[in-house]
Amino acid sequence: MLHLTEGNFQAEVNQAKFPVVVMFYASWCPKCAMTKPVAEDIEKRYRKKVKFCEVEIEECPNLAVKYGADIVPTLVMFKNGTVKARMQGTVGENILEKRVRELL
């Protein structure tokens, strides 16, 4: 997953050619540690169709507030720079993949 900051978020998400899934996480969060491998597995399957990124909320608190990442992990799905879906908490592989397919 591509690591995003406030400096590159705009270009990587809002100007992306593909839909984008952004995982807002915290390095201390065990649920984030459980969700990240699930997102990485799905990322491998949709590599040429969906872009997967991550934002560390303590590193980028303004982005966390802007996109409602008050619970970690929060996954925000974008299409053409617009938020299309949001999921909070631990997400299973089947649910996340279903939401990714809906994004396409």
Secondary structure, 3 states (H helix, E strand, C coil): CEECCCCCHHHHHHCCCCCEEEEEECCCCHHHHHHHHHHHHHHHHCCCCCEEEEEECCCCHHHHHHCCCCCCCEEEEEECCEEEEEEECCCCHHHHHHHHHHHC
